Amino acid sequence: MSSFFTNKVVAITGGSEGIGKALIDALIPLGARIATCGRNFDKLYNLQMQYTNVMLHTVVTDVSKEEDCRKFIESTIDTFGHIDVLINNAGISMRALFEDASTEVFRKVMDVNFFGSVYCTKYALPSLIKQQGVIVGISSIAGYRGLPGRSAYSASKFALQGWLESIRTELLDKQVHVMWVSPGFTASNIRVAALNANAQSQGASTMDEESMMSAAECAEHILRAIEKKKRSAVLSVTDKRTVLVTRLFPAWADKLTRNFFFKDGKLVK
């Protein structure tokens, strides 16, 4: 991977923790020049203190706001001259049945997961076209299979993948590679920060985080997929099976998914 990422300018949204932070940790030894953003100043400051002698540019950014995205991309280009790889990683999840969830949950999730990617890509696109670069969306199995209790999250990931597929086709002649990667359940803060029915952070994970793929392992898979310029990549074996069963036996997939997420008629995961 070192030959591919050395001196590449990689812009990563949501890089202060989780998969985004793991991507930075993996890219720095490879000689990449990195720009990242996040909403929390203290987390970005700690990241800068961890890497004081490398080319790391950080910007406080709320990707749900178009102007923030514009400033992040433009400051990255001002700092490094261009962008070679854009990784749209920033994301938020939710956990509530549709009948209980406020519509604000849907607005917030779509604003971050879908429109945040659209905004950043829109402003980075001229540079990416010039560099014949790579656009990456961090998606989910929820972009292939609607998940109960996560209908807003699934909607955002289906939208993300459909949009990426559209622009990939548009950009074929411009030699810009567009792809998405779908990690399985990964140990990160995304479930703790997930929105409840009232669009507030639920504050705790209902899943067994220790049994999940680590963010570091996930990052290695993502970087390998970028280097190989894969069309898309589903990272876990379970999720690959889920995609296959959903395509071939959709009614059975409905029942299997229901059994996984519900117990005695109640949402448990």
Secondary structure, 3 states (H helix, E strand, C coil): CHHHHCCCEEEEECCCCHHHHHHHHHHHHHCCEEEEEECCHHHHHHHHHHCCCCCEEEEECCCCCHHHHHHHHHHHHHHHCCCCEEEECCCCCECCCCCCCCHHHHHHHHHHHHHHHHHHHHHHHHHHHHHCCEEEEECCHHHCCCCCCCHHHHHHHHHHHHHHHHHHHHCHHHCCEEEEEECCCECCCCCCCCECCCCCECCCCCCCHHHCECHHHHHHHHHHHHHCCCCEEECCHHHHHHHHHHHHCHHHHHHHHHHHHEECCEECC
